[in-house]
Amino acid sequence: MVDNRYATALVIGSVLSLLATVYLSVAMGTQHWYQYSSPPVRQGSNASELREQFINREFDEKSYSDSLFQLNGTLGLWWRCILVPGRSHWFKEPDPKMELQCVSFTLPQQFSPKYKYHGNDISEEDLLRTYLWRCQFLLPLVSLALVFLSGLVGVCACLCHSFTPTLVVGVLHLLAGLCTLGTVCCFLAGLDLLHQDSTPPEGVDGSLGWSLYLALIAFPLQMMTAALFLWAARSHRKNYTRMTAYRVA
């Protein structure tokens, strides 16, 4: 029989795990990990040219970075977006409505190498940025896979009426939390290296977006889930050992 304290810990841990999974999934699917704020004077006559270059040109880090800098761009794990005037009628509107246009990173683009000189494929490959970029989109997938695996282990434990797999569930959530933290660290480190090589123009400010904060919230939730499951498994094992020793005595 499971003590009420352990059952409560398992229920709270399951709720925290579900919240962390939702937050991390939303963070992965949205594009507001980092956003640039461009001055209005940069929204000039070349906005249409930058938009066409951003959407239709072949994948090139330098070209889409310049568009992000100048057109209030936002960057995510799977998306890059710019803020441009919406499609207007035949007359020119004095204050056009701005809309967000996004382009997704394809899987080959996620694995494409980064170079020390942007836009020059002949230059030396920047291995550090290349692997940081790959890790920033692989680690959240690994994190979600670990959480899903822990859910399967938990369901099997319930069906078998066993408390032993709870320790495995806790360890899997611990690893998932480390992967989530690694995602944020890889993203910020890669972005910092990018800005060192390609400095944003004067007047362009950058800030962290709400998608990144969702991933940061998911990390402590996963760690609290791991702590609850590990505590419940360890405490229940100690209690069971004492009860067994008492019955034998």
C-alpha positions in Angstrom: 0.0 0.0 0.0 1.2 3.5 -0.9 1.3 6.1 1.8 -0.7 9.3 1.2 2.4 11.4 1.2 3.9 9.4 -1.6 0.7 9.4 -3.6 0.4 13.2 -3.2 4.0 13.6 -4.4 3.3 11.5 -7.4 0.2 13.5 -8.3 2.0 16.8 -7.9 5.0 15.5 -9.9 2.7 14.4 -12.7 1.0 17.8 -12.9 4.3 19.6 -13.0 5.6 17.2 -15.7 2.5 17.9 -17.8 3.0 21.7 -17.4 6.7 21.5 -18.3 5.9 19.4 -21.4 3.3 22.0 -22.5 5.6 24.9 -21.9 8.5 23.3 -23.7 6.4 22.2 -26.7 5.0 25.8 -27.1 8.5 27.2 -26.8 9.8 24.9 -29.5 6.9 25.7 -31.9 7.1 29.5 -31.5 9.5 32.0 -32.9 10.0 34.5 -30.1 13.2 33.2 -28.6 15.1 36.4 -29.5 13.7 39.6 -31.0 15.3 42.7 -32.5 14.0 46.2 -32.3 14.9 48.3 -35.3 14.5 52.1 -35.4 11.7 53.4 -37.7 14.2 55.1 -40.0 15.4 51.7 -41.2 11.9 50.8 -42.4 12.6 52.6 -45.7 12.3 51.9 -49.4 14.5 48.8 -49.2 12.0 47.0 -47.0 10.3 45.3 -49.9 13.7 44.2 -51.3 14.8 42.8 -47.9 11.5 41.0 -47.6 11.8 39.3 -51.0 15.4 38.4 -50.2 14.4 37.0 -46.8 11.6 34.9 -48.2 12.7 33.8 -51.6 16.5 33.8 -51.5 18.4 30.6 -51.0 19.2 29.9 -47.3 22.1 32.1 -46.3 22.9 33.1 -42.7 24.2 36.6 -43.6 21.2 37.6 -45.7 18.6 36.5 -43.3 20.5 38.0 -40.3 20.7 41.4 -42.1 16.9 41.2 -42.6 16.3 40.3 -39.0 18.5 43.3 -37.8 16.7 45.8 -40.0 13.1 44.6 -40.0 12.3 44.0 -36.3 13.0 40.3 -36.8 12.4 37.4 -34.3 14.3 34.2 -34.1 13.3 30.8 -32.8 14.5 27.2 -32.9 12.6 26.4 -36.1 11.5 29.8 -37.3 12.8 33.2 -38.4 10.4 36.1 -38.9 10.4 39.7 -39.9 7.9 42.5 -39.4 6.9 44.1 -42.7 4.0 46.3 -44.0 1.0 44.2 -45.0 -0.3 43.8 -48.5 -2.2 47.1 -49.2 -4.5 48.1 -52.0 -3.6 50.0 -55.1 -3.2 53.2 -53.1 -0.4 53.8 -50.6 -1.6 53.8 -47.1 0.0 56.5 -44.8 0.2 54.1 -41.9 0.2 50.5 -43.2 -0.6 47.7 -40.8 2.5 45.6 -40.0 2.4 41.9 -40.2 4.8 39.1 -39.2 6.2 37.0 -42.1 7.9 33.8 -41.0 10.1 31.2 -42.8 10.8 27.9 -41.2 14.2 26.2 -41.0 14.2 23.0 -42.9 15.9 19.9 -41.5 18.9 20.1 -43.9 19.2 23.8 -42.9 19.4 22.8 -39.2 22.3 20.5 -40.0 24.1 22.9 -42.4 27.5 24.1 -41.2 28.2 27.6 -39.9 31.2 29.6 -41.3 33.5 32.1 -39.7 32.8 34.6 -42.4 29.1 34.9 -43.0 27.9 34.4 -46.6 31.3 32.8 -47.6 30.9 29.1 -47.9 34.6 28.8 -48.9 35.8 30.1 -45.5 36.7 28.0 -42.5 33.8 26.2 -40.8 33.0 27.5 -37.3 32.6 24.1 -35.5 31.6 25.6 -32.2 28.6 27.5 -33.7 27.7 24.6 -35.9 27.4 22.1 -33.0 25.7 24.7 -30.8 23.1 25.3 -33.5 22.5 21.5 -33.9 22.3 21.0 -30.1 19.8 23.8 -29.6 17.1 22.0 -31.7 18.1 18.4 -30.9 18.1 18.7 -27.1 14.5 19.8 -26.7 13.4 16.8 -28.8 15.5 14.6 -26.6 13.9 16.2 -23.5 10.4 15.6 -24.8 11.3 12.0 -25.7 12.6 11.4 -22.2 9.4 12.7 -20.6 7.3 10.6 -23.0 9.4 7.5 -22.0 9.0 8.3 -18.3 5.3 8.5 -18.9 5.3 5.0 -20.4 7.3 3.7 -17.4 4.9 5.3 -15.0 1.9 3.7 -16.8 3.6 0.3 -16.6 4.3 0.8 -12.9 0.6 1.6 -12.3 -0.5 -1.5 -14.2 2.0 -3.7 -12.4 1.1 -2.1 -9.0 4.8 -1.5 -8.4 6.5 1.5 -6.8 10.1 0.6 -7.9 10.0 2.2 -11.4 9.3 5.6 -9.8 13.1 6.0 -9.4 13.5 5.5 -13.1 10.8 8.1 -13.8 12.7 10.6 -11.6 16.0 10.0 -13.3 14.4 10.4 -16.7 12.9 13.8 -15.7 16.3 14.8 -14.3 17.9 14.1 -17.6 15.0 15.9 -19.4 15.5 19.0 -17.3 19.3 19.0 -18.1 18.5 18.8 -21.8 16.0 21.7 -21.5 18.7 23.8 -19.7 21.2 22.8 -22.4 18.8 24.0 -25.1 18.7 27.5 -23.6 22.4 27.6 -23.0 23.3 26.5 -26.5 20.9 29.0 -28.0 22.2 32.0 -26.0 25.9 30.9 -26.6 25.4 30.5 -30.3 23.6 33.9 -30.5 26.4 35.6 -28.6 29.0 34.2 -31.0 26.9 35.3 -34.0 26.7 38.8 -32.6 30.5 38.9 -32.1 31.1 38.0 -35.7 28.2 40.0 -37.2 27.4 42.9 -34.9 23.9 44.4 -35.3 23.8 47.9 -36.8 23.8 50.9 -34.5 20.3 51.6 -33.0 19.2 47.9 -33.3 18.4 46.5 -29.9 18.0 42.8 -29.0 16.0 41.2 -26.2 15.0 37.8 -25.0 11.5 36.7 -26.1 8.7 35.0 -24.3 9.4 31.6 -26.0 12.8 31.4 -24.4 11.3 32.3 -21.0 8.8 29.4 -21.4 11.7 27.0 -21.9 13.3 28.5 -18.8 10.1 27.9 -16.8 10.0 24.3 -18.1 13.4 23.6 -16.7 12.7 24.1 -12.9 9.3 22.3 -13.3 11.1 19.3 -14.7 13.7 19.4 -11.9 11.0 19.7 -9.2 9.2 16.7 -10.9 12.4 14.7 -10.7 13.0 15.7 -7.1 9.4 14.6 -6.1 9.7 11.2 -7.8 13.2 10.5 -6.5 12.1 11.5 -2.9 9.0 9.3 -3.2 10.9 6.3 -4.4 13.7 6.7 -1.9 11.4 7.3 1.1 9.0 4.5 0.1 12.0 2.1 -0.2 13.3 3.0 3.2 9.8 2.6 4.8 9.3 -0.7 3.0 12.7 -2.0 4.3 11.9 -1.0 7.8 8.5 -2.6 7.7 10.1 -5.8 6.4 12.8 -5.8 9.1 10.1 -5.2 11.7 8.0 -8.2 10.5 11.0 -10.5 10.4 12.0 -9.4 13.9 
